[in-house]
Amino acid sequence: MNSNIGVLRVQWRTPKTTHVDMYQQKKLFPYFQPIIGAASGSIIGYEALARQHDANGRVISAGGLFSSPDITAEQLIAWDRMVRRLALEQFSQSNFNGYLTINISAAWIDQLSDFNSLPTLLMLDEFNVDKNRIIIEITESKGDLDKLVATAAVYRKHGLKVAIDDFGAGFSQLERVMAIQPDIIKLDMRLFQDAVKGGIASDIVHLVSHLAKRTGCRIVCEGVETAEDFHFGLSCGAQYMQGYLFSPATAEFKEPLHYQKQITSLRKIFLKKTLATEEHKIQFIAKVKSLIELLRKALETDFNLNKLSAHPFEESGVLRFYLCNNAGDQISSNFNFAASKWFEDPKQLGFNWAWRPYFYQLLALESAKDSYRIVTSERYRDFNTDMLCKTFSLRLDDERILLIDIAAEWP
């Protein structure tokens, strides 16, 4: 008998098997859902998922079984490890050379008694699977954080990668990401689907993408069901996609290039649409810059707001302008534009904006002898109007800097 198998049995602490248990165990088996690389167009990996047959013999998810409150955690862990073992055995016998992602419940990690003898590592040794090709996907928001960190460290020590699943499904996920520093973040399917529609969910996904770029973490979008979903994932910078647009989980591994033509077509459509959006954006910005130049010239002398209102500021998204000195102190009222009229709002006189990037970046350009540039802020949501905005800053004269807020509703 293989000694590793003996150790596994001790570690699992499998309960005494009943007839019901045997029936359920015979029905549980792994299926594999492909994960697509957006850049290569190939299948870079699979996620192993538990399946069973219903009363009519149809293959269905075993999620309902594993979420049942009537089954002990010990029994569920035994079933989960059985499916995991079958998945690793099938993976080891396949010709597929990519990754395999295995789900492990954070709550079940709490019950581990020996971090130096993790069941998954023993299975990998048994089937002689390259540990560098395995991703451990930590599911659920429960579980002791210290044990999760310790377990992740053991997996990484042996060459495995660690992923956080369902990011965005719970507030504790952010704390978990900071503590574990995962190699991969899988976005919660509901968050991703909401983000495609826009709004705050879209902003959150873009922030997660920005975080991932800063930390070297990879993003996987789950629940990709339409071309629109795929294109949104690309716009967020997601490297990997997974969902019914390509395939549900199936019994067998496909050829790595099975979806390459489909991916190539989707990328071409994305490029065409994005180019049209970018060209429109460039034309829009050029129009705004011409109005900024008109405004700059008017402000060099005493300006007439009524004359300025004759120009198409409002249709170009210009909301307001104001002036600051070289220290960043606001030395003029806000001049707001709405309903084809300018009006003055002095409430922010004396406020200091030197800490805003669009201000100090302008000064930095000047110190580098790159003067008379227009510096643009990142998009933000304006507190007063609840609109997405950008701020343009430029040198007006030796003493004054002009700042202009414009609506920025583009992606």
C-alpha positions in Angstrom: 0.0 0.0 0.0 1.3 3.5 -0.8 2.4 5.1 2.4 1.1 8.5 1.2 -2.4 7.1 0.9 -2.2 5.8 4.4 -1.2 9.2 5.7 -4.1 10.8 3.7 -6.6 8.5 5.4 -5.3 9.4 8.9 -5.3 13.1 8.0 -8.8 13.1 6.6 -10.4 11.5 9.7 -13.1 10.0 7.4 -16.3 9.1 9.4 -17.8 5.7 9.3 -19.5 5.3 5.9 -23.3 4.7 5.7 -25.3 3.4 2.8 -26.4 7.0 2.1 -22.8 8.1 2.1 -21.7 5.5 -0.3 -24.6 6.5 -2.6 -23.6 10.1 -2.5 -19.9 9.3 -3.0 -20.6 7.3 -6.1 -22.4 10.2 -7.5 -19.7 12.8 -6.8 -17.1 13.5 -9.5 -15.1 16.4 -11.0 -15.9 18.4 -14.0 -13.5 21.0 -15.5 -14.3 24.6 -16.7 -11.7 26.2 -19.0 -10.0 29.5 -18.0 -9.0 31.5 -21.1 -6.0 33.7 -21.5 -7.1 37.0 -23.1 -3.8 37.7 -24.7 -2.9 34.2 -26.0 -6.5 33.1 -26.8 -5.7 29.7 -25.5 -6.9 27.6 -22.5 -4.4 28.4 -19.8 -6.0 26.3 -17.1 -9.1 24.6 -15.7 -11.1 24.9 -12.5 -12.1 21.6 -11.0 -15.7 21.6 -9.8 -17.8 19.0 -8.0 -20.7 17.5 -9.9 -23.3 14.8 -9.3 -26.3 13.2 -11.1 -29.8 14.2 -10.3 -32.8 11.8 -10.1 -33.1 11.9 -13.9 -29.4 11.1 -14.5 -28.5 14.7 -15.5 -25.2 16.2 -14.4 -25.7 19.0 -12.0 -23.6 21.1 -9.6 -22.9 19.5 -6.2 -23.1 23.0 -4.6 -26.4 22.3 -3.0 -25.0 19.2 -1.4 -22.0 21.1 0.0 -24.1 23.9 1.3 -26.5 21.6 3.1 -26.8 22.3 6.9 -27.8 18.7 7.5 -24.5 17.2 6.6 -21.5 17.5 9.0 -18.5 19.4 8.1 -16.4 16.3 8.6 -18.4 14.4 6.0 -18.3 17.4 3.6 -14.5 17.6 3.9 -14.2 13.9 3.2 -16.4 14.2 0.0 -14.5 17.3 -1.1 -11.1 15.6 -0.8 -12.4 12.6 -2.6 -13.5 14.8 -5.6 -10.2 16.7 -5.4 -8.3 13.4 -5.5 -10.2 12.3 -8.6 -9.6 15.7 -10.3 -5.8 15.5 -9.6 -5.7 11.9 -10.9 -7.5 12.8 -14.1 -5.3 15.9 -14.5 -2.1 13.8 -14.1 -3.3 11.4 -16.8 -4.2 14.1 -19.3 -2.0 15.7 -22.0 -2.9 19.2 -20.8 0.1 21.3 -19.9 -1.6 24.3 -18.2 -2.9 25.0 -14.7 -5.5 23.3 -12.6 -7.4 25.3 -10.0 -8.6 23.5 -6.9 -11.2 25.1 -4.6 -10.6 24.7 -0.8 -13.0 26.1 1.7 -11.5 28.6 4.1 -13.8 27.3 6.9 -12.4 23.8 6.4 -8.8 25.0 6.7 -9.7 25.8 10.3 -9.9 22.0 11.0 -6.4 21.2 9.8 -4.3 19.9 12.6 -0.9 19.5 10.8 0.2 22.2 8.4 3.3 20.2 7.5 1.1 17.4 6.0 -1.5 19.1 3.9 -3.8 16.5 2.1 -3.5 18.3 -1.3 0.3 18.2 -1.2 0.2 14.5 -0.4 -2.1 13.9 -3.4 0.2 15.8 -5.7 3.1 13.6 -4.6 1.0 10.5 -5.1 0.1 11.4 -8.7 3.5 13.0 -9.4 1.9 16.3 -10.4 4.1 19.4 -11.0 3.1 21.6 -8.0 3.9 24.7 -10.1 0.9 23.9 -12.2 -1.6 23.9 -9.3 -3.5 27.0 -8.0 -5.2 26.7 -4.7 -8.4 28.8 -4.8 -9.6 29.8 -1.3 -13.4 30.1 -1.2 -15.9 31.6 1.2 -15.3 34.6 3.5 -15.2 32.5 6.7 -12.2 31.0 8.3 -9.5 32.0 10.7 -7.2 34.5 8.9 -4.0 33.5 10.7 -4.6 29.9 9.6 -5.3 31.0 6.1 -2.0 33.0 5.9 -0.1 30.0 7.4 -1.6 27.6 4.9 -1.0 29.9 2.0 2.6 30.1 3.0 3.0 26.4 3.0 1.4 26.0 -0.4 3.7 28.7 -1.8 6.8 27.1 -0.2 6.0 24.0 -2.3 5.5 26.0 -5.5 1.7 26.3 -5.7 0.0 29.6 -6.4 -2.8 31.0 -4.3 -6.0 32.6 -5.5 -8.8 34.5 -3.6 -12.2 33.4 -5.0 -15.4 35.6 -5.1 -13.6 38.8 -4.4 -16.2 41.5 -3.7 -18.7 39.1 -2.1 -17.9 40.2 1.4 -16.1 43.0 3.3 -13.6 40.6 4.8 -12.1 39.8 1.4 -10.1 43.0 1.4 -8.4 42.1 4.7 -7.8 38.7 3.3 -6.1 40.0 0.2 -3.8 42.3 2.3 -2.8 39.4 4.5 -2.4 36.6 2.0 -1.2 38.8 -1.0 -2.6 36.3 -3.5 -1.2 35.5 -6.9 -4.7 35.6 -8.4 -7.9 37.4 -7.6 -11.1 35.9 -9.0 -13.9 38.5 -9.1 -17.2 37.6 -7.6 -19.6 36.7 -10.4 -22.4 38.9 -9.2 -20.0 41.9 -8.8 -18.7 41.3 -12.3 -22.2 41.1 -13.8 -23.2 44.3 -12.0 -20.0 46.0 -13.1 -20.8 45.4 -16.8 -23.9 47.5 -16.3 -21.8 50.4 -15.0 -22.2 52.4 -11.8 -20.4 51.9 -8.6 -19.7 48.2 -9.2 -17.8 49.2 -12.4 -15.7 51.6 -10.4 -14.9 48.9 -7.8 -13.8 46.5 -10.5 -11.6 49.1 -12.1 -10.1 49.9 -8.6 -9.4 46.1 -8.0 -7.7 46.0 -11.5 -5.6 49.0 -10.5 -4.7 47.3 -7.2 -3.8 44.1 -9.1 -1.5 46.0 -11.5 0.3 47.6 -8.6 0.9 44.3 -6.7 1.6 42.0 -9.7 -1.6 40.0 -9.0 -3.6 38.5 -11.9 -7.3 39.1 -12.3 -9.8 36.4 -13.4 -13.3 37.4 -14.5 -15.9 34.7 -13.7 -19.3 34.6 -15.1 -18.3 35.8 -18.6 -21.5 34.9 -20.6 -21.7 37.5 -23.4 -19.3 39.4 -25.8 -20.2 42.5 -23.7 -18.9 40.7 -20.6 -15.7 39.7 -22.4 -15.1 43.3 -23.7 -15.7 44.8 -20.2 -13.1 42.3 -18.8 -10.6 43.5 -21.4 -11.3 47.1 -20.5 -10.6 46.3 -16.9 -7.3 44.7 -17.8 -8.3 41.2 -16.8 -5.8 38.6 -18.1 -8.1 35.6 -17.7 -11.8 34.9 -18.5 -14.0 32.1 -17.4 -17.7 31.5 -18.2 -20.4 30.1 -20.4 -19.4 32.3 -23.3 -16.8 29.7 -23.8 -17.9 26.6 -22.0 -19.6 25.2 -18.8 -17.6 22.7 -16.8 -17.2 19.4 -18.8 -15.9 16.0 -18.2 -12.8 16.2 -20.5 -10.0 18.6 -21.2 -10.0 20.3 -24.6 -7.2 21.2 -26.9 -5.5 24.5 -25.7 -6.4 26.4 -28.9 -10.0 25.2 -29.0 -11.3 28.8 -28.5 -8.6 30.8 -30.2 -10.7 31.7 -33.3 -13.5 32.9 -31.0 -11.1 34.9 -28.9 -9.5 36.5 -31.9 -12.9 37.6 -33.2 -13.9 39.0 -29.9 -10.6 41.0 -29.6 -11.1 42.4 -33.1 -14.6 43.6 -32.3 -13.2 45.1 -29.0 -10.5 47.0 -30.8 -12.9 48.4 -33.4 -15.3 49.6 -30.8 -12.5 50.9 -28.5 -10.9 52.8 -31.4 -14.2 54.5 -32.2 -14.6 55.5 -28.5 -11.0 56.8 -28.3 -11.3 58.8 -31.5 -14.5 60.4 -30.2 -12.7 61.1 -26.9 -9.8 62.7 -28.7 -12.1 64.9 -30.7 -14.0 65.9 -27.6 -10.8 66.8 -25.7 -9.6 68.8 -28.7 -12.8 70.8 -28.6 -12.4 71.3 -24.8 -8.8 72.4 -25.3 -9.9 75.0 -27.8 -12.4 76.4 -25.3 -9.7 76.3 -22.6 -7.5 78.4 -24.8 -10.4 80.9 -25.4 -10.9 81.0 -21.7 -7.2 81.5 -21.0 -7.0 84.5 -23.3 -10.1 86.0 -21.8 -8.7 85.7 -18.3 -5.5 87.4 -19.2 -7.5 90.6 -18.9 -10.8 91.6 -17.3 -13.2 89.0 -18.6 -16.9 89.2 -19.4 -18.9 86.1 -18.3 -21.8 87.0 -20.5 -19.6 87.0 -23.6 -18.1 83.7 -22.6 -21.5 82.1 -22.2 -22.0 82.6 -26.0 -19.5 79.8 -26.6 -20.4 76.1 -26.4 -19.0 75.4 -22.9 -22.0 73.5 -21.6 -22.3 71.1 -24.6 -18.5 70.4 -24.2 -19.0 69.4 -20.5 -17.3 72.4 -18.9 -18.7 72.8 -15.4 -16.6 75.4 -13.7 -13.2 77.2 -13.6 -11.2 78.9 -10.9 -7.8 80.3 -10.3 -5.0 79.4 -7.8 -1.7 81.0 -6.9 1.6 79.2 -7.1 1.2 77.9 -3.5 -2.1 76.2 -4.5 -4.4 78.7 -2.7 -7.7 79.4 -4.5 -7.7 83.1 -5.3 -10.9 83.4 -7.2 -14.5 82.2 -6.8 -15.7 79.1 -8.6 -17.3 80.3 -11.8 -19.9 77.6 -12.5 -21.6 77.1 -15.9 -25.1 75.7 -16.2 -28.2 76.4 -18.3 -26.1 78.5 -20.7 -25.2 80.9 -17.9 -22.1 81.6 -15.7 -22.6 82.3 -12.0 -20.1 82.9 -9.2 -19.7 80.8 -6.1 -17.2 82.2 -3.5 -17.5 79.4 -0.9 -14.1 77.8 -1.8 -12.0 81.0 -1.8 -8.9 80.4 0.2 -9.0 76.6 -0.1 -5.6 75.0 -0.9 -5.3 72.4 -3.8 -1.5 72.0 -3.8 -1.9 68.4 -2.6 -3.9 67.4 -5.7 -1.8 65.6 -8.4 -3.0 67.8 -11.2 -1.6 70.8 -9.4 1.8 69.6 -8.3 2.4 67.6 -11.5 2.0 70.9 -13.4 4.7 72.5 -11.2 6.9 69.5 -11.7 6.6 69.8 -15.5 7.6 73.5 -15.2 10.6 72.7 -13.1 11.6 70.3 -15.8 11.4 73.1 -18.4 8.3 71.5 -19.9 6.0 74.5 -19.5 2.6 75.4 -20.9 1.3 71.9 -20.8 -2.3 70.9 -19.8 -2.3 68.4 -17.0 -5.4 66.2 -16.6 -6.5 64.5 -13.4 -8.0 61.0 -13.1 -11.7 60.7 -13.3 -13.6 61.4 -10.0 -17.1 61.8 -8.9 -18.0 65.5 -8.2 -19.5 66.0 -4.8 -21.8 68.8 -5.8 -23.2 67.4 -9.1 -22.6 63.6 -8.6 -21.1 63.6 -12.1 -17.9 61.9 -13.2 -15.4 64.7 -13.8 -11.8 65.5 -14.7 -9.8 68.6 -13.8 -7.6 70.3 -16.3 -4.8 72.6 -15.0 -2.6 75.0 -17.0 -0.4 78.0 -16.4 -2.2 81.3 -16.9 0.7 83.6 -16.1 3.6 83.8 -13.7 1.4 84.2 -10.7 -1.8 82.3 -11.6 -2.8 78.7 -12.5 -6.2 78.0 -14.2 -8.1 75.0 -13.2 -11.2 73.8 -15.1 -13.6 71.0 -14.1 -15.3 69.2 -17.0 -17.8 66.3 -17.2 -16.0 63.0 -18.1 -18.7 60.3 -18.7 -16.5 58.3 -21.0 -15.2 54.9 -19.8 
